[in-house]
Amino acid sequence: MSDLVNRLAHAPSDHRQIARSKVGVLLVNLGTPDGTDYWSMRRYLNEFLSDKRVIDAPSWKWQPILQTIILTLRPSKSGEAYRSIWNNELDESPLLTITRAQTEKIDAALTAKYGDGIVIDFCMRYGNPSTDAAIRNLKEQGCEKIVFFPLYPQYAAPTTATANDHAFRTLMQMKWQPSIRTVPAYFDNPAYIQALASSVREAYAKLDTKPDHLVVSYHGVPERYLLEGDPYYCQCQKSTRLLAEALGWDDGHIITAFQSKFGPTKWVGPATAEEVARLAEAGKKNIAIIAPAFSADCVETLEEINEEIFESFEEAGGETFTYIPCLNDRDDHIAALLGIIENELQGWV
């Protein structure tokens, strides 16, 4: 059946064509610059660091610092970090490559089960493809209902909330809004936890020497976010506990830490770079590290963990540093995401 009907049965002959009603599923991740050059990085960082959910300081105080100092100096440094991990073959960031691969696998599975009545797409909160363009594109294809899925296992205001905010800002500008369901955090989803556990087992099976500790590194947030009611820190702690239980480990082998501190504000801790150095200094020369807050490998994992945090460990006397990749488009991860999506589709398909 064509995506477009010729015209409604009761409509006049000059009625415009409309798309057949469908359901959309929109996956959303943090974002990516369009390139690694200075101006691409500056545009991306300006959008990211101007977000009130990310930096909630008063604009009169923050914007002069951002525009005159940070956006003058940081694009070159960030561009260098991105160049070290850039997918040169496709000329895009690994996050974009992996998110597309996840979308294609989910699309194939849902199409096989539901036919062409569901349209799958992905977008980014910052950069391209934009959330606004993706929602409008789904609406143009006839999606009157959309499952909006931020790919953040643990909820946080600077990730899940800002993604949802941006989606609703698009709706505010539309004459005919689609209905939207936002997917809640899945930090304790059994299939997600089991996929994490399987990735750890597989990585350990390839090692000649079992690591002394598994460091579970999450992106950090300012401590006051926790005190103001953001559940992120607690959800991270629970994800670690459930991962340890799934692996059958005691608490002594697994450590939770937080990375990517920015600015002078006190952040939740311990800081990953400091924690791996402490372990090395304490004689724990072999460690593994995993980053469950990221659904896809990105600059925070491929560059920050594999380079900066690794250097901190090595300089403190560490010897073997094993990074366990994000779940990316692993089949068990895709199955977990599909289960979450199908739960949200109930009543719509």
N, C-alpha and C positions, 0 to 999 in steps of 0.2 A: 504493500500500500504506500502511496506517495506520502512524503512528509507534509505536503500541502494539499488541502482540499480545494476543489475548484471554487466553491462558494457554499455558504450555508443554505440548506434547503429552503428556508423562509426568507432569505436575504434578497434584496433587489439585484438586478443583473450587473450593476456597477459596483457591488460591494467588493472591497479589497480581499485578496486571498489571505487566509490566516493559517497558521501552522496547526497541525493536529496536536491535541493536548498530550504532553509527555511529562515525565518526571526527570529532573536533573540531579546529578550528584557532582558536587564541586569540592575537590580536594584543595586545601590551601596550605602553603608553607610560608616560612618567614620572608624570603626574598633573595634577590640576586642582582648585582650590577649587570649592565648590558655589556660591559667590557672592563678591562683592567687599567685603562688609561686614566689620567688625572680627572678629566671632566666627567667621565662615566661614574667613577668612584665618588666624586663630589656630589653629583645628583643623587646617587643612591644614599650616601651618608646623610645628606641634608634631609631627605624624606624620612629616613629611619630615626635620626636624632632629633627631628622636630616633632616627633610623635609624643604627645603628652602622656601616653601610657608608658613610654620608654623613659623619658626624662620629664618628670612632672614639676620641675622648677618653674617659677613664674617666667613668662616669656620675656618680660622686660629685663630680667636678670640673665636668662640663659641664652637668648638669641644673639646678643652682641658677642658673647664668648664663642658661640658656635660659628657664627658667620665670619668673624675676624681672625680667630685663632685656630680652632679645631678644623674647620673646613679649608684652611690654608695649608695646614701641616699634615693632617691625617690621611687625605686621599692618596698621597704618594706611598705612605707606609702600608695602608690597606691594599693598595694596588699591587705592591710587591708580594704581600701575603697571598692574594688571589692568584697572581701569576705562578706561584709555586705549586698550585693545585689545579690550575685551569685545564679544562678539557679542550685542548688545542685542536683536536680533530673536528669537533662540532662548534668550536669557538663559543663556549658557554661554561658556566660554572658547574661543578659536579652536582650541586643541589638541583639545578634545573634538569640535568641529564637523568638523575635518579628519580625525581618526582615524575618526570614524563614516563619513565619505565614502570613505575608503580601504577600510574594512571592507565597505561596500556594493558597491564595484566588485569587490573580490576575491571576495565571496560570489557575485555574478552570474556571474563567469568560472568559478569552481569548480562551481557548480550546473549551468551549461550543459554542462560536460564530464563531471561525475561524478553528476549527479542529486542526490537528497536524502540521499545516504549520508554527506555531509560537512556539518557544522554550523559556521558561522563566527561568531565573536563578538569583542569587544574589551573590554579592561579597563585600569585604571590601577594603577600601583604605589601611589600615594598618592591618596586621595580616591575618587570614584565615577565609573563603576561599578568596584567593588572586584574585586581578583583572586580573593578567596575566593568571592564571590557568583557570579562568571563561571564558575569551575571547577565549582562545585556545580551550576550551571544546566546546563552541558554534560553533566555526569554524569547529571542527571535526564532529559535528552533522549536518553540511551542511548549517550553517547560513552564507550566503554571505552578509547579511545586518543585522546590530545590532543597536537597539535603546538603547543608554547608558544613564541611568537615575540616576543622583546623587540625593539622597533623602534629599535635603536641600531646603526648600521653598525659603529662601533668599540666593542670590548669595554672596559668599565671596571668596577671593583668597585662604585662608587656608582650604576651604572645597570644593566647587564646582570646582574651578580651578585646585586644586591639584588632584582631582579625574579624571578630564579630561586629565590632563598631564600624569597621570600614564597609562591611557588607550592608549594614543597615543605612549607612550614609548614601550608598548607591540607591537603595530602595526609596529614600526620601526624595530622590530626583525623578522617580518614575511615575508616569501617569497610571500605569497598570502594573501593580506590584505582584510578583509571584509570591506564593506562600513559602516561607523558609523555616526549616528546622535546623537548629545549630546542634552539632554533636558534642556531647559532654566529654570531659576528660576520661581517659581509659587507662589510667595509671595502675589499676588493680584488675584489669581485664585478664581472666585466666589464660586465654590464648596468647595475648601479648606477653605475659610473664613467661609462659612456656617457650615462646619463640626466643626470648632473651636467654633463658636457661639453655636451650639447645645451642645457641650461638656460642655460649661460654664453653659448654662441653666439647663442641667441635674444635674450638680454638685450643683448648687445653690438650686435647687428644693429639694434636700436631706438635706439641712441645716436648723436648727431651727432658726438661726439668720443670716440675710443677712450680708455678709462681708462689712466693711467700704470701702474697696478698692480692686480692682483686680490689682495685680502686674503682668505685662506681662514681663517675664524675658527671655532675649536672651543671647546667648553666646557672650561674648565681643570680641573686636578686638582692637589693638593699634589705638590711635586717628590718627596717621599719615597715616594709611591705608585709612581713609576717605579723608584726605587732598590730598592723592596721586591718588584718583579717584575710590577707591573701593566703590561700591554702597550699601554695606551691611547695614550700619547704616541707610541710607535713606529708604531702603526697609523694614527694621524692623519697622521704624516709620510708614510707610504706612500700614503695616499689622495690627499694633495696631489700627490705625485710622479706617480701614475698619472693624475690629472686633467690635469696639465701635459702628459704624454705623449699623452693622448687628444686634447688641443687642439692638439698640435704646437707647443707653446711652449717657449722656453728657460726656465731657472730664474730669470732676471732679472725676469720680469714677474709672477711669482706668489710670494706670501709667506704663510707659515703663522704664525698667532698664536692666542692663547688668551684667552678672556673669562671673566667671572663669578667673579673671585677673591673669596673670602670668608674673613675672619679674618686674623690676623697671620702665619700659616705661609707659607713660601716656596712659590710655585706655579710650575709649568712656564711658560715664556714663549717669546717676548715677549708682554706683555699687549696685547690688541687695541687698547684705548683709547689706550695710550701709543704703539703702533706707528703708528696712523693719524695721530696728532699729529706724530710724527717725520717721516712722509712729507710731510705738509703743510709743515712747517718746512723740509724739504729741497727744496721747490719742486714736489713732486708734487701738483698741485692737483686732479687728477681721479682718483678711485679707484672701484673696484667692490668689493663684499664679498659673500661667500657663506658659508653655515654648514652644511657637509656632515655634521656630527655629529647634526643634528636631522632626523628624518624628516618632521616637520610643523612649521609655524610656530607659535611659542608666545611667551611673555613674554620669553624670552631673545633672540629674534630681532626680534619686532615692536616691543618696547619698548626693550630694552637696546641692540640694534644700531641700530635706526632712530631712536632718540632720544638715549640717553646717548653711544654711541660716535660717532654723527653729530655731536653737539655738540662732542666732543673734537676731531674733525677740523676742524670749522668754526671753532672758537675759535683753532686753530693756523694759520689762513689757508687752509684747504681750500675749494674752490669747488663741485665736482660730486661728489656722493656717491651711488652707485647700489647699492641693496641688491637682490641677486638672491634671490628667494624660495626657500624649501625646496622639495623635490620634491613634497611634499604628495600630491595625488591625480592628478598628471600620468599620462597613459597609459603613458609609458615607465617611470615609477617603479612603477606597478602591475604592469606586465609583469615588471619585475625582481623584485619581491616574490613574484609568482606563481611564477616560476622557482625561487626559493629554497624556497618552500612545497612545490612539487611534488617537489623533490629529497628533502625530509624525509618526504614521504608514501610514498616508495617502500617496497614491502612491506606497506603498510597499506591501499592501495586498488588 
